[in-house]
Amino acid sequence: MTAVAGMNFSIDAWDPGYGSSMEAEELGRSQAEVELDVEVPEAEWAPIDPSPVSPPEAVLFVDGVRRIDARVWIDDPAGTNSASIGICASYAAGVVCCCEGQAHVVGTDVRRGLFTVAPQADDIATPAGIYTAHRAAAKEDKPLPVVLSSALQEQLAETELETAIRARTAIDGHVRGDLLVVDGPLRGRAHLDRAVGFIKSHQTTYLPGELNALVGRLGPHQRTPVFLMGTTWVRHSWYLRLPSAGGPPWSGVVRVEAAPHLGREQVAELANVTQSVLGRFASVPYKDSRAPQNLYPIAGLERDLRHRLGDQQFVYRALRLAAAR
């Protein structure tokens, strides 16, 4: 905290290139239906300290990366002199397992895709690999770039899910229990056992004012009670503060999601496990520009996956060669 001409202010530790850990300029009250009495009555809400738990033998972190390699124009074979734009993208998903005091990658999947609304689109074969065609439906209420980006994100989420399932199969029999941490919302993956979604930044407030203020008063490793919320999908959630070195009121705060079908005792136990486990992997600013929310295993996995995407200039040249044939 620094004082200049009577004004107190804090510097957000996040690299500005990633936005902010809390997008204050866009923060708005969610229209989600929220049930606050899941774990304790609303009138009894207070920060919850960590409690003794039996930690899982392994923690699996799931993440994915994406990269736009080129924008392409797809000609209309009917000869109408019209063309449709698309994007060629590389994307990858992976899982890192933290167990017995070490971390190791247990599965990766790298894919390339062409995303377009053109019905005549086909796969593009290049020296860097095949860009599989994915045809999206144009929407009147959404710009084309948003439609294509959403189609890419859907494929990345599907790849993350498949990779997570294969990784769990790979370690089956080697550990007696695990926790699966998905980097991002749990949507589409809530059916996975012992899985939580890990949301690093905040664009929306889900709690009423006085309870939302409680989040900013959480101490390291403390969490809010569990609540249930429904937007286009329903999930349990809670806020957790990771250990951090000062900063703005929400510095180090993450939101965790869990499946809606869990009972009160099950989801409370899962929330307690995240208090015990996630803080161990909190990063520090001099090692990660998104510390402490970008956990060490996730940051390392992201670097590995970006490397696996291949050199961007080589991939771009490969696409140019394919287009010139």
Disulfide bonds with the S-S distance in Angstrom:
none
